[in-house]
Amino acid sequence: MRSTKGRKPRSAPTVSSLKKQADATFSLFIRWRDRGVCFTCGKKADIKAMQCGHFVSRSFNSLRYDERNNHCQCRRCNIFLYGNMSEYAERMVEKYGAGILPELNRKKREVKQFTVPELMKVIEYYKKKLEEISHDLL
């Protein structure tokens, strides 16, 4: 029998740690989905150099993993131009129709607290979608 003396017991995953993992998986999915093309300026780059930009801040959990609210963006648009919001809004209306902006505005007012099981499902779901995308691109 193995001794557990001196070992720290493995703790259950926390909402905070799973949210970080879900964010990373979701971000990678968005950048692959958009094939490394910036939603707001059209620049194409390696997926690792791109970012997952949010129209409505990810601090609003109700939209955090909404695929319509998240798109691939270059560092310039996402960071230095603070999301390039006027262009982002135009592109959103072009892609999803005029109702998207009011819909996201309504949805961001919904209070959402994630649970451990919900975040584990988000992680698994986007891992599966990443596998599907990688098969489609090969």
Summary of the structure (lengths in Angstrom):
residues: 138
radius of gyration: 17.7
end to end distance: 46.6
largest distance: 64.8
contacts: 366
relative contact order: 0.18
helix: 55%
strand: 7%
